């Protein structure tokens, strides 16, 4: 029986469908498309320059750099929270796995070509990350791509994950791919999820109880399946990058590197609404702007844990002092991962019907919470979007919701004494956000974080369709009326509060 796609020992898959020309499986170092050249980027501080260098195979990568990337990968595997693999790899096995079709490495400084990357560097300080691109399926479906991402220790909190994600979206179509599927992203890998949400990926499926992770020994963790059409426009102003550019403009009085005429105009307009305190804290209408994902998550978690309030109450409390894009989505993620709330929900039968109210042209569903009526606690000391969430059993009047409930998947034998596991199907929807480098436990930053789209079985994007039909979820689209342009009037905090989602059939 052939090995699964993500098995490092499995044979290399080559693209054989879609637009020609196709890669030659017998060429150890094939030529890249002429438009696929090193990509110069600016890190989050808006001053540090780095280059994402493409490689057609492992043979062009310096051996010491391969060794460093292999060590970084093995640390992630040993961490047990991002990759499904349990066994580490030798440098030879890693290089054959990671660079089997196409690989890219992000390095500090400017590089004109892959041949300019040579030995003699301290890769622990120079290398920021790497990603690969390869077919997600074989044969007639090999024009569907997949990618895996790795961020190094020296790249923490520097916006590297987002920049590599943007490069992937730009380069995958040049390699002949038309659609991207990430088969397995653990929902506890919040940093990864937020980046894919911000880059326009949609949650096209959920695998309940998919991960037996070290950071959650008491329960199995769900995995998300992400999908996105390649070649579609990318919102350049989505995510925390906007705030970093505004802060840079206010502090230095000059435009960030690479800003075009339209962006310069948007920055001048934004500067009339923001101010920068003496300690470099960005403020909007008296509220602190929080760009870092770790602080967003930490703020939301602390406010929620003070009273275990529902989504709207927690969001309102946060918005009194802080501002970031999509506060409500962050709060929803925190509540969904709250251990105490899950225990209460399990005690009630593991199904929490959503609160429902009339909503004009449609109906607005506000998820229930074990602490939904608890008073919200104001003020936090520490430093994690805007939309509401939708409970899987979103219509308490529906016969489907009354008659069907998810049966929690069994825990492994060594975990049978753990707490009850709460499993819930999630809707398919796009929830832009943007950040990186959060500890999956929510307690701090990882030494190295991983955005993984190619793990476990390669699942068809429609695999969850029958389950959605069973539970009455459908493939609707979510509309929150949110503004995603750069006009900062659209980001007034009043728009962050009390807004639910509407389902369209």
C-alpha positions, 0 to 999 in steps of 0.5 A: 500500500503506498505511503500517505502524501505527508509521509516523508518516505513517500515517493515525490509527487509531480504536477501532471495536470493543469497548464503546461509545461510540466516539471521533469521528474528526471531533472535533479535541478529544473529551471524555475519559471522566468517570473519566479525570482527572489522576492525582497520584503520588509519586516514588521519594523518597516526597516529591516530588509529580507529576501525570500529565495526560491530553490527548484531542489535541495541541491542548490541549498548550502549543506549547513543551511539544510542542517539548520532547517532540519534542526528547526523542523525536528524541534517542531516535531518534538514539540508535538503541537504543530506537525502530526509526525512523531519521529524526527528526520535526518538532514538528508531525509528532511532535505529530500522531503522539504525540497522535493518539488520546490522550496523557498528560504527567507534570509536577512539581506538582499539576494539576487539569485539562489546561487548567491546563497553560499556558505559562511553565514550564521544561519541561526541569525540570518535564516528567518524561515522556509516553505515548500510547495508541492501537489496535494493530490496525484495525477489528474488532481495534481494541479491542486497545491499544498504547502508547509511553513517553518519559522525559525527562532530568530524570526519571532514576532517579526511578521515572517509568517505573513510574508512567506504566506504572501510569497506562496500565494504569488508563486504557486500560480506561476508553478501551474497550481490553481487551488490550494488545500491545507489538509490539517491545521490544528485549531490550537495553532492560533497564529497559523489560523489567523494568518490563513484567515487574513490571506483569504483562505476559507475553512472548508472542513473540520476533522473532529478530535484529529490531534493528540497534542502534547499541549493538550494531553486531556483532550483531542484537538480538532483540525481545520481544512483550509482552501483558497483559489490561487491567482485571486487578488490579495487584500494588501491592507489586511491584518496587523501590517496596516497598524505597523505602517501607520506607526512607522509613518507617524514616528518617522514622518516618512513612508514605509519601504515600497509604499506606492502612491495609493498607499501613501495617500491612505497613510496620510489619511490614517494619520489624521485619526491616529496618534503615537504616544511618547512610548510608541504606543499607537492610539485610536480615539483614546484606545490602544491599538494592539497589533501583536497577536499574542497580546490580542489573545492574552487580553481576550483570554484574561477578560473572558476568564474574569467572568466567563462572559459571552462573546458580546459582553467580552468584546464590549469590555475589551473595546472600551480600552483597546482596538484591533481588527476583528475583536469579536473573532478573537473573543470567539476563538478564546471562548471556544477553547476555554476549558471551564466553558467546555466542562460546563457545556459537556455537563449540560449535554455538550450541545449549547444552542445559539441565542437567536433573534430577528435580524432584518433580511436574515437572522442573526445568530449569537452563540450561547455560552456557559457564562453568557449572562455573567457580568463583564469585568472591565480593565485588564493589565496585560496584552488577542477581530471583530466578527461574531461566531456561529455555533455548530447547532445554530438553530435550536428550533431545527429538527436536525439540531434537536435530533442530532448531536456529535458523539465525541471521539474516544480518547486514546487509552492512556487518556481515558481518565481525562476530562470530557471532550467537547467536539463541535463542527464549525461553519465554512467561512472566511474570517480575516484577521492577521498575526503570528507566533502565539503559543497554542496554549495561549500562554506565550510565544513559541520558540519557533512557530509552524504554519502547516498545511500538509499533514496527515491524510490528504482530504478532499475539500468536499469531504465534510460536505455530507456532515454539513448536510447532516447537521444543517449547516450548509455552505453559506456565506458570512456577511458582517458588513465590515469595512476592510479598506484602509480608510480608518473611519471604517475602523471606529470601535463602535463597529467592533461591538455587538455585531453578529453574523448573518447566514445566507443559504 
